[in-house]
């Protein structure tokens, strides 16, 4: 009798445990479903640019599922999109604070999320908090040392602050070099480095053109038949002679202008359908050659006019070709 009662009690106890567990699971399941629904709704609002409304839904999602990393991430992104850099009001500063809080929570859940780390770096960057932004950007490089784009992101970050901190110019250059070292056969690394020197401010005009050219020349070794490479060299040489025309000796101006002409013509020879080299030939003849050789001015003016017409023709064909390609894509 005692055994029967004990057995019945055990069965009853187990039944209660199963019932309570089932109810708890049901509640948990309902909460997760509610979180997912709110998260999905918030994402659509975020895509539509309705960040204030998205915030409400992301907060609902987090309330029902505190471990939903992406809800914290996009909650932070929503506040970040509402934040106005440079506007010093309590309301605006609160948006910045909320953005940081949400993104930090997302990072706490997933410490190696590149997206979250990048977003935090971007938020600190908007707040002009250089030190914290730098930590985040360098952390991305450490996480993915083989991803060349990360070096470019950090280099661009340093460039934005280089006017305030001169030592950052060298840091930017080092990042571009690290990108090249990661994959020396990738032409894009040399292109980025050349573009970096090309875009240096006027106060650094002295060596910028030659430094840029050095990296385009390295790219030329990898792409000896690229019209883009020779076009870039031509534009670079034009840039130097045009910018420094009042400081360069006549002989040097003639040599640089000839180099510009030679490379632009080679670009045209490699890709006659490309409009851009034609217009730069026109500019070169009008602005440089006609001034270097005043006795040949009328000849260069006529040649400039001819290259202007060639540009118009090539541009027209390019537009027609792109239009046709777009129409062909519509055909099933």
C-alpha atoms as a printed R data frame, in Angstrom:
    type eleno elety resid chain resno      x      y       z
1   ATOM     1    CA   UNK     A     1  0.000  0.000   0.000
2   ATOM     2    CA   UNK     A     2  2.773  2.352   0.932
3   ATOM     3    CA   UNK     A     3  4.572  1.528  -2.318
4   ATOM     4    CA   UNK     A     4  1.440  2.296  -4.309
5   ATOM     5    CA   UNK     A     5  1.023  5.665  -2.556
6   ATOM     6    CA   UNK     A     6  4.708  6.510  -3.119
7   ATOM     7    CA   UNK     A     7  4.463  5.569  -6.765
8   ATOM     8    CA   UNK     A     8  1.327  7.684  -7.218
9   ATOM     9    CA   UNK     A     9  2.993 10.645  -5.492
10  ATOM    10    CA   UNK     A    10  6.068 10.328  -7.726
11  ATOM    11    CA   UNK     A    11  3.914 10.211 -10.850
12  ATOM    12    CA   UNK     A    12  1.963 13.270  -9.656
13  ATOM    13    CA   UNK     A    13  5.178 15.182  -8.896
14  ATOM    14    CA   UNK     A    14  6.636 14.350 -12.291
15  ATOM    15    CA   UNK     A    15  3.378 15.396 -13.928
16  ATOM    16    CA   UNK     A    16  3.553 18.804 -12.207
17  ATOM    17    CA   UNK     A    17  7.200 19.245 -13.261
18  ATOM    18    CA   UNK     A    18  6.319 18.452 -16.881
19  ATOM    19    CA   UNK     A    19  3.319 20.805 -16.795
20  ATOM    20    CA   UNK     A    20  5.309 23.671 -15.299
21  ATOM    21    CA   UNK     A    21  8.174 23.045 -17.718
22  ATOM    22    CA   UNK     A    22  5.731 23.028 -20.623
23  ATOM    23    CA   UNK     A    23  4.110 26.269 -19.473
24  ATOM    24    CA   UNK     A    24  7.535 27.880 -18.994
25  ATOM    25    CA   UNK     A    25  8.632 26.753 -22.456
26  ATOM    26    CA   UNK     A    26  5.425 28.079 -23.916
27  ATOM    27    CA   UNK     A    27  5.975 31.458 -22.253
28  ATOM    28    CA   UNK     A    28  9.588 31.477 -23.450
29  ATOM    29    CA   UNK     A    29  8.508 30.525 -26.949
30  ATOM    30    CA   UNK     A    30  5.849 33.241 -27.039
31  ATOM    31    CA   UNK     A    31  8.387 35.817 -25.855
32  ATOM    32    CA   UNK     A    32 10.863 34.823 -28.529
33  ATOM    33    CA   UNK     A    33  8.159 34.944 -31.182
34  ATOM    34    CA   UNK     A    34  7.171 38.413 -29.969
35  ATOM    35    CA   UNK     A    35 10.818 39.481 -30.027
36  ATOM    36    CA   UNK     A    36 11.283 38.203 -33.570
37  ATOM    37    CA   UNK     A    37  8.101 39.921 -34.731
38  ATOM    38    CA   UNK     A    38  9.156 43.256 -33.222
39  ATOM    39    CA   UNK     A    39 12.664 42.836 -34.616
40  ATOM    40    CA   UNK     A    40 11.339 42.159 -38.122
41  ATOM    41    CA   UNK     A    41  9.010 45.166 -37.918
42  ATOM    42    CA   UNK     A    42 11.853 47.350 -36.642
43  ATOM    43    CA   UNK     A    43 14.120 46.292 -39.499
44  ATOM    44    CA   UNK     A    44 11.575 47.400 -42.066
45  ATOM    45    CA   UNK     A    45 11.163 50.746 -40.317
46  ATOM    46    CA   UNK     A    46 14.964 51.088 -40.239
47  ATOM    47    CA   UNK     A    47 15.187 50.403 -43.993
48  ATOM    48    CA   UNK     A    48 12.517 53.058 -44.572
49  ATOM    49    CA   UNK     A    49 14.525 55.575 -42.575
50  ATOM    50    CA   UNK     A    50 11.911 55.780 -39.795
51  ATOM    51    CA   UNK     A    51 14.472 55.541 -37.027
52  ATOM    52    CA   UNK     A    52 12.364 56.896 -34.148
53  ATOM    53    CA   UNK     A    53  9.676 54.281 -34.751
54  ATOM    54    CA   UNK     A    54 12.315 51.598 -35.299
55  ATOM    55    CA   UNK     A    55 13.758 52.361 -31.850
56  ATOM    56    CA   UNK     A    56 10.408 51.553 -30.206
57  ATOM    57    CA   UNK     A    57 10.262 48.167 -31.938
58  ATOM    58    CA   UNK     A    58 13.898 47.290 -31.248
59  ATOM    59    CA   UNK     A    59 13.326 48.007 -27.571
60  ATOM    60    CA   UNK     A    60 10.291 45.692 -27.609
61  ATOM    61    CA   UNK     A    61 12.408 42.978 -29.196
62  ATOM    62    CA   UNK     A    62 15.124 43.381 -26.548
63  ATOM    63    CA   UNK     A    63 12.572 43.301 -23.735
64  ATOM    64    CA   UNK     A    64 11.312 39.910 -24.944
65  ATOM    65    CA   UNK     A    65 14.750 38.561 -25.856
66  ATOM    66    CA   UNK     A    66 17.654 40.295 -24.068
67  ATOM    67    CA   UNK     A    67 20.181 38.157 -25.957
68  ATOM    68    CA   UNK     A    68 19.171 39.420 -29.405
69  ATOM    69    CA   UNK     A    69 22.506 40.963 -30.439
70  ATOM    70    CA   UNK     A    70 21.347 42.436 -33.720
71  ATOM    71    CA   UNK     A    71 18.490 44.227 -31.979
72  ATOM    72    CA   UNK     A    72 21.043 46.074 -29.821
73  ATOM    73    CA   UNK     A    73 23.188 46.722 -32.856
74  ATOM    74    CA   UNK     A    74 20.427 48.274 -34.939
75  ATOM    75    CA   UNK     A    75 19.027 50.096 -31.933
76  ATOM    76    CA   UNK     A    76 22.441 51.751 -31.732
77  ATOM    77    CA   UNK     A    77 22.437 52.367 -35.488
78  ATOM    78    CA   UNK     A    78 19.008 54.000 -35.221
79  ATOM    79    CA   UNK     A    79 20.170 56.408 -32.526
80  ATOM    80    CA   UNK     A    80 23.345 57.046 -34.538
81  ATOM    81    CA   UNK     A    81 21.303 57.998 -37.586
82  ATOM    82    CA   UNK     A    82 19.307 60.455 -35.490
83  ATOM    83    CA   UNK     A    83 22.443 61.974 -33.960
84  ATOM    84    CA   UNK     A    84 23.665 65.220 -35.559
85  ATOM    85    CA   UNK     A    85 27.470 65.629 -35.264
86  ATOM    86    CA   UNK     A    86 28.482 68.981 -33.833
87  ATOM    87    CA   UNK     A    87 25.052 69.863 -32.444
88  ATOM    88    CA   UNK     A    88 25.615 70.454 -28.729
89  ATOM    89    CA   UNK     A    89 22.170 70.021 -27.163
90  ATOM    90    CA   UNK     A    90 21.137 67.710 -24.292
91  ATOM    91    CA   UNK     A    91 18.718 65.852 -26.579
92  ATOM    92    CA   UNK     A    92 21.348 65.267 -29.242
93  ATOM    93    CA   UNK     A    93 23.950 64.181 -26.700
94  ATOM    94    CA   UNK     A    94 21.439 61.727 -25.239
95  ATOM    95    CA   UNK     A    95 21.060 60.128 -28.681
96  ATOM    96    CA   UNK     A    96 24.830 59.697 -28.827
97  ATOM    97    CA   UNK     A    97 24.859 58.168 -25.364
98  ATOM    98    CA   UNK     A    98 22.023 55.779 -26.244
99  ATOM    99    CA   UNK     A    99 23.797 54.755 -29.444
100 ATOM   100    CA   UNK     A   100 27.001 53.938 -27.564
101 ATOM   101    CA   UNK     A   101 25.155 52.061 -24.845
102 ATOM   102    CA   UNK     A   102 23.297 49.843 -27.331
103 ATOM   103    CA   UNK     A   103 26.374 49.150 -29.460
104 ATOM   104    CA   UNK     A   104 28.480 48.318 -26.393
105 ATOM   105    CA   UNK     A   105 25.818 45.835 -25.305
106 ATOM   106    CA   UNK     A   106 25.869 44.227 -28.760
107 ATOM   107    CA   UNK     A   107 29.667 43.955 -28.504
108 ATOM   108    CA   UNK     A   108 29.361 42.429 -25.031
109 ATOM   109    CA   UNK     A   109 27.173 39.668 -26.505
110 ATOM   110    CA   UNK     A   110 29.490 39.123 -29.489
111 ATOM   111    CA   UNK     A   111 32.990 40.546 -28.782
112 ATOM   112    CA   UNK     A   112 34.309 39.611 -32.239
113 ATOM   113    CA   UNK     A   113 31.567 41.104 -34.383
114 ATOM   114    CA   UNK     A   114 33.330 43.188 -37.012
115 ATOM   115    CA   UNK     A   115 30.106 45.012 -37.885
116 ATOM   116    CA   UNK     A   116 29.531 46.110 -34.302
117 ATOM   117    CA   UNK     A   117 33.164 47.089 -33.763
118 ATOM   118    CA   UNK     A   118 33.140 49.136 -36.950
119 ATOM   119    CA   UNK     A   119 29.883 50.812 -35.967
120 ATOM   120    CA   UNK     A   120 31.286 51.723 -32.553
121 ATOM   121    CA   UNK     A   121 34.392 53.147 -34.203
122 ATOM   122    CA   UNK     A   122 32.197 55.166 -36.536
123 ATOM   123    CA   UNK     A   123 30.155 56.506 -33.609
124 ATOM   124    CA   UNK     A   124 33.277 57.558 -31.710
125 ATOM   125    CA   UNK     A   125 34.524 59.121 -34.946
126 ATOM   126    CA   UNK     A   126 31.330 61.171 -35.230
127 ATOM   127    CA   UNK     A   127 31.884 62.322 -31.650
128 ATOM   128    CA   UNK     A   128 35.478 63.262 -32.580
129 ATOM   129    CA   UNK     A   129 36.721 60.879 -29.900
130 ATOM   130    CA   UNK     A   130 39.883 59.945 -31.773
131 ATOM   131    CA   UNK     A   131 41.423 57.597 -29.186
132 ATOM   132    CA   UNK     A   132 38.354 55.363 -28.777
133 ATOM   133    CA   UNK     A   133 37.662 55.356 -32.511
134 ATOM   134    CA   UNK     A   134 41.262 54.337 -33.229
135 ATOM   135    CA   UNK     A   135 41.009 51.424 -30.762
136 ATOM   136    CA   UNK     A   136 37.945 50.098 -32.568
137 ATOM   137    CA   UNK     A   137 39.391 50.450 -36.078
138 ATOM   138    CA   UNK     A   138 42.701 48.823 -35.109
139 ATOM   139    CA   UNK     A   139 40.762 45.997 -33.478
140 ATOM   140    CA   UNK     A   140 39.153 45.248 -36.852
141 ATOM   141    CA   UNK     A   141 42.621 44.977 -38.428
142 ATOM   142    CA   UNK     A   142 43.711 42.596 -35.650
143 ATOM   143    CA   UNK     A   143 40.622 40.426 -36.165
144 ATOM   144    CA   UNK     A   144 41.063 40.207 -39.931
145 ATOM   145    CA   UNK     A   145 44.717 40.874 -40.832
146 ATOM   146    CA   UNK     A   146 44.198 39.315 -44.256
147 ATOM   147    CA   UNK     A   147 41.316 41.606 -45.216
148 ATOM   148    CA   UNK     A   148 42.906 44.385 -47.256
149 ATOM   149    CA   UNK     A   149 39.862 46.665 -47.076
150 ATOM   150    CA   UNK     A   150 40.376 47.049 -43.319
151 ATOM   151    CA   UNK     A   151 43.705 48.819 -43.889
152 ATOM   152    CA   UNK     A   152 42.021 51.214 -46.274
153 ATOM   153    CA   UNK     A   153 39.319 52.021 -43.687
154 ATOM   154    CA   UNK     A   154 41.930 52.793 -41.017
155 ATOM   155    CA   UNK     A   155 44.083 54.808 -43.429
156 ATOM   156    CA   UNK     A   156 41.092 56.942 -44.398
157 ATOM   157    CA   UNK     A   157 40.343 57.444 -40.694
158 ATOM   158    CA   UNK     A   158 43.874 58.728 -40.065
159 ATOM   159    CA   UNK     A   159 43.635 61.041 -43.095
160 ATOM   160    CA   UNK     A   160 40.556 62.751 -41.625
161 ATOM   161    CA   UNK     A   161 42.547 63.769 -38.542
162 ATOM   162    CA   UNK     A   162 45.916 64.422 -40.228
163 ATOM   163    CA   UNK     A   163 45.341 68.193 -40.376
164 ATOM   164    CA   UNK     A   164 45.001 68.254 -36.569
165 ATOM   165    CA   UNK     A   165 47.741 65.730 -35.820
166 ATOM   166    CA   UNK     A   166 50.623 65.742 -38.301
167 ATOM   167    CA   UNK     A   167 51.942 62.376 -37.095
168 ATOM   168    CA   UNK     A   168 48.790 60.719 -38.422
169 ATOM   169    CA   UNK     A   169 49.901 61.362 -41.997
170 ATOM   170    CA   UNK     A   170 52.677 58.815 -41.460
171 ATOM   171    CA   UNK     A   171 50.228 56.400 -39.826
172 ATOM   172    CA   UNK     A   172 47.949 56.659 -42.858
173 ATOM   173    CA   UNK     A   173 50.857 55.936 -45.197
174 ATOM   174    CA   UNK     A   174 51.852 52.924 -43.075
175 ATOM   175    CA   UNK     A   175 48.336 51.512 -43.334
176 ATOM   176    CA   UNK     A   176 48.401 51.823 -47.120
177 ATOM   177    CA   UNK     A   177 51.790 50.097 -47.131
178 ATOM   178    CA   UNK     A   178 50.494 47.295 -44.905
179 ATOM   179    CA   UNK     A   179 47.677 46.817 -47.385
180 ATOM   180    CA   UNK     A   180 50.229 46.415 -50.185
181 ATOM   181    CA   UNK     A   181 52.350 44.047 -48.087
182 ATOM   182    CA   UNK     A   182 49.301 41.867 -47.391
183 ATOM   183    CA   UNK     A   183 48.913 41.185 -51.117
184 ATOM   184    CA   UNK     A   184 51.781 42.632 -53.235
185 ATOM   185    CA   UNK     A   185 50.261 41.257 -56.444
186 ATOM   186    CA   UNK     A   186 47.015 43.165 -55.966
187 ATOM   187    CA   UNK     A   187 47.035 46.332 -58.084
188 ATOM   188    CA   UNK     A   188 44.383 47.994 -55.957
189 ATOM   189    CA   UNK     A   189 46.821 48.548 -53.102
190 ATOM   190    CA   UNK     A   190 49.125 50.599 -55.351
191 ATOM   191    CA   UNK     A   191 46.127 52.476 -56.750
192 ATOM   192    CA   UNK     A   192 45.002 53.471 -53.245
193 ATOM   193    CA   UNK     A   193 48.505 54.621 -52.305
194 ATOM   194    CA   UNK     A   194 48.827 56.688 -55.479
195 ATOM   195    CA   UNK     A   195 45.401 58.221 -54.923
196 ATOM   196    CA   UNK     A   196 46.411 59.082 -51.351
197 ATOM   197    CA   UNK     A   197 49.386 61.142 -52.556
198 ATOM   198    CA   UNK     A   198 47.370 62.694 -55.392
199 ATOM   199    CA   UNK     A   199 44.825 64.032 -52.906
200 ATOM   200    CA   UNK     A   200 47.237 65.554 -50.433
201 ATOM   201    CA   UNK     A   201 46.489 69.243 -49.674
202 ATOM   202    CA   UNK     A   202 48.116 72.105 -51.640
203 ATOM   203    CA   UNK     A   203 50.648 72.737 -48.880
204 ATOM   204    CA   UNK     A   204 52.256 69.409 -49.752
205 ATOM   205    CA   UNK     A   205 52.401 69.842 -53.537
206 ATOM   206    CA   UNK     A   206 56.176 69.597 -53.726
207 ATOM   207    CA   UNK     A   207 56.555 65.793 -53.807
208 ATOM   208    CA   UNK     A   208 52.992 64.530 -53.986
209 ATOM   209    CA   UNK     A   209 52.924 64.009 -57.778
210 ATOM   210    CA   UNK     A   210 56.195 62.103 -57.916
211 ATOM   211    CA   UNK     A   211 55.281 59.981 -54.879
212 ATOM   212    CA   UNK     A   212 51.961 59.098 -56.492
213 ATOM   213    CA   UNK     A   213 53.683 58.319 -59.794
214 ATOM   214    CA   UNK     A   214 56.063 55.886 -58.080
215 ATOM   215    CA   UNK     A   215 53.113 53.715 -57.020
216 ATOM   216    CA   UNK     A   216 51.364 53.940 -60.391
217 ATOM   217    CA   UNK     A   217 54.615 52.730 -61.955
218 ATOM   218    CA   UNK     A   218 54.560 49.710 -59.639
219 ATOM   219    CA   UNK     A   219 51.035 49.066 -60.811
220 ATOM   220    CA   UNK     A   220 52.243 49.330 -64.410
221 ATOM   221    CA   UNK     A   221 54.556 46.354 -63.823
222 ATOM   222    CA   UNK     A   222 51.529 44.245 -62.873
223 ATOM   223    CA   UNK     A   223 49.256 45.656 -65.602
224 ATOM   224    CA   UNK     A   224 51.437 46.543 -68.601
225 ATOM   225    CA   UNK     A   225 48.451 46.607 -70.965
226 ATOM   226    CA   UNK     A   226 46.030 48.602 -68.844
227 ATOM   227    CA   UNK     A   227 44.649 51.783 -70.387
228 ATOM   228    CA   UNK     A   228 43.731 52.946 -66.881
229 ATOM   229    CA   UNK     A   229 47.358 52.839 -65.749
230 ATOM   230    CA   UNK     A   230 48.646 54.986 -68.625
231 ATOM   231    CA   UNK     A   231 45.701 57.349 -68.311
232 ATOM   232    CA   UNK     A   232 46.514 57.778 -64.608
233 ATOM   233    CA   UNK     A   233 50.174 58.489 -65.391
234 ATOM   234    CA   UNK     A   234 49.145 61.038 -68.018
235 ATOM   235    CA   UNK     A   235 46.804 62.859 -65.647
236 ATOM   236    CA   UNK     A   236 49.438 62.756 -62.905
237 ATOM   237    CA   UNK     A   237 52.060 64.337 -65.171
238 ATOM   238    CA   UNK     A   238 49.580 66.957 -66.323
239 ATOM   239    CA   UNK     A   239 48.789 67.720 -62.674
240 ATOM   240    CA   UNK     A   240 52.433 68.300 -61.839
241 ATOM   241    CA   UNK     A   241 53.269 70.561 -64.776
242 ATOM   242    CA   UNK     A   242 50.038 72.550 -64.418
243 ATOM   243    CA   UNK     A   243 50.375 73.054 -60.652
244 ATOM   244    CA   UNK     A   244 54.108 73.876 -60.684
245 ATOM   245    CA   UNK     A   245 54.322 75.600 -64.062
246 ATOM   246    CA   UNK     A   246 55.507 78.873 -62.474
247 ATOM   247    CA   UNK     A   247 58.335 77.137 -60.611
248 ATOM   248    CA   UNK     A   248 59.648 74.552 -63.071
249 ATOM   249    CA   UNK     A   249 62.438 75.308 -65.562
250 ATOM   250    CA   UNK     A   250 61.371 75.294 -69.223
251 ATOM   251    CA   UNK     A   251 63.209 72.085 -70.043
252 ATOM   252    CA   UNK     A   252 61.576 70.184 -67.172
253 ATOM   253    CA   UNK     A   253 58.123 71.460 -68.143
254 ATOM   254    CA   UNK     A   254 58.667 70.241 -71.684
255 ATOM   255    CA   UNK     A   255 59.773 66.788 -70.488
256 ATOM   256    CA   UNK     A   256 56.833 66.337 -68.098
257 ATOM   257    CA   UNK     A   257 54.310 67.567 -70.671
258 ATOM   258    CA   UNK     A   258 55.749 65.136 -73.235
259 ATOM   259    CA   UNK     A   259 55.417 62.314 -70.706
260 ATOM   260    CA   UNK     A   260 51.777 63.252 -70.102
261 ATOM   261    CA   UNK     A   261 51.079 63.266 -73.838
262 ATOM   262    CA   UNK     A   262 52.849 59.952 -74.429
263 ATOM   263    CA   UNK     A   263 50.896 58.129 -71.710
264 ATOM   264    CA   UNK     A   264 47.502 59.568 -72.640
265 ATOM   265    CA   UNK     A   265 48.085 58.535 -76.266
266 ATOM   266    CA   UNK     A   266 49.014 55.045 -75.105
267 ATOM   267    CA   UNK     A   267 45.783 54.858 -73.081
268 ATOM   268    CA   UNK     A   268 43.839 55.840 -76.215
269 ATOM   269    CA   UNK     A   269 45.694 53.238 -78.272
270 ATOM   270    CA   UNK     A   270 44.835 50.510 -75.735
271 ATOM   271    CA   UNK     A   271 41.175 51.533 -75.414
272 ATOM   272    CA   UNK     A   272 39.960 53.856 -78.204
273 ATOM   273    CA   UNK     A   273 36.365 53.647 -76.949
274 ATOM   274    CA   UNK     A   274 37.180 55.227 -73.564
275 ATOM   275    CA   UNK     A   275 36.226 58.947 -73.604
276 ATOM   276    CA   UNK     A   276 38.322 60.297 -70.716
277 ATOM   277    CA   UNK     A   277 41.820 60.230 -72.280
278 ATOM   278    CA   UNK     A   278 40.538 62.334 -75.207
279 ATOM   279    CA   UNK     A   279 39.325 65.136 -72.956
280 ATOM   280    CA   UNK     A   280 42.632 65.180 -71.067
281 ATOM   281    CA   UNK     A   281 44.515 65.417 -74.342
282 ATOM   282    CA   UNK     A   282 42.406 68.460 -75.133
283 ATOM   283    CA   UNK     A   283 43.148 69.996 -71.717
284 ATOM   284    CA   UNK     A   284 46.861 69.229 -72.048
285 ATOM   285    CA   UNK     A   285 47.129 70.949 -75.444
286 ATOM   286    CA   UNK     A   286 45.086 73.983 -74.361
287 ATOM   287    CA   UNK     A   287 46.587 74.609 -70.932
288 ATOM   288    CA   UNK     A   288 50.166 73.357 -71.259
289 ATOM   289    CA   UNK     A   289 51.517 72.705 -74.729
290 ATOM   290    CA   UNK     A   290 50.130 75.931 -76.224
291 ATOM   291    CA   UNK     A   291 51.856 77.897 -73.434
292 ATOM   292    CA   UNK     A   292 55.136 75.982 -73.446
293 ATOM   293    CA   UNK     A   293 55.426 76.383 -77.211
294 ATOM   294    CA   UNK     A   294 53.791 79.751 -78.030
295 ATOM   295    CA   UNK     A   295 55.090 79.561 -81.600
296 ATOM   296    CA   UNK     A   296 52.941 76.441 -82.094
297 ATOM   297    CA   UNK     A   297 49.883 77.753 -80.270
298 ATOM   298    CA   UNK     A   298 47.522 77.683 -83.281
299 ATOM   299    CA   UNK     A   299 48.515 74.094 -84.042
300 ATOM   300    CA   UNK     A   300 47.868 72.959 -80.472
301 ATOM   301    CA   UNK     A   301 44.554 74.816 -80.389
302 ATOM   302    CA   UNK     A   302 43.470 72.951 -83.521
303 ATOM   303    CA   UNK     A   303 44.584 69.607 -82.068
304 ATOM   304    CA   UNK     A   304 42.744 70.404 -78.826
305 ATOM   305    CA   UNK     A   305 39.591 71.020 -80.845
306 ATOM   306    CA   UNK     A   306 39.998 67.676 -82.628
307 ATOM   307    CA   UNK     A   307 40.385 65.788 -79.343
308 ATOM   308    CA   UNK     A   308 37.334 67.601 -78.011
309 ATOM   309    CA   UNK     A   309 35.310 66.224 -80.937
310 ATOM   310    CA   UNK     A   310 36.744 62.753 -80.394
311 ATOM   311    CA   UNK     A   311 35.704 62.940 -76.756
312 ATOM   312    CA   UNK     A   312 32.150 63.918 -77.741
313 ATOM   313    CA   UNK     A   313 31.937 61.000 -80.186
314 ATOM   314    CA   UNK     A   314 33.350 58.469 -77.713
315 ATOM   315    CA   UNK     A   315 31.071 59.751 -74.941
316 ATOM   316    CA   UNK     A   316 28.025 59.476 -77.208
317 ATOM   317    CA   UNK     A   317 28.910 55.878 -78.115
318 ATOM   318    CA   UNK     A   318 29.506 55.066 -74.446
319 ATOM   319    CA   UNK     A   319 26.077 56.411 -73.441
320 ATOM   320    CA   UNK     A   320 24.400 54.489 -76.268
321 ATOM   321    CA   UNK     A   321 26.225 51.300 -75.287
322 ATOM   322    CA   UNK     A   322 25.221 51.619 -71.627
323 ATOM   323    CA   UNK     A   323 21.631 52.304 -72.645
324 ATOM   324    CA   UNK     A   324 21.586 49.182 -74.839
325 ATOM   325    CA   UNK     A   325 23.093 47.055 -72.055
326 ATOM   326    CA   UNK     A   326 20.430 48.304 -69.661
327 ATOM   327    CA   UNK     A   327 17.662 47.469 -72.132
328 ATOM   328    CA   UNK     A   328 19.109 43.989 -72.804
329 ATOM   329    CA   UNK     A   329 19.055 43.228 -69.076
330 ATOM   330    CA   UNK     A   330 15.294 43.784 -69.093
331 ATOM   331    CA   UNK     A   331 14.781 41.081 -71.753
332 ATOM   332    CA   UNK     A   332 13.846 37.764 -70.033
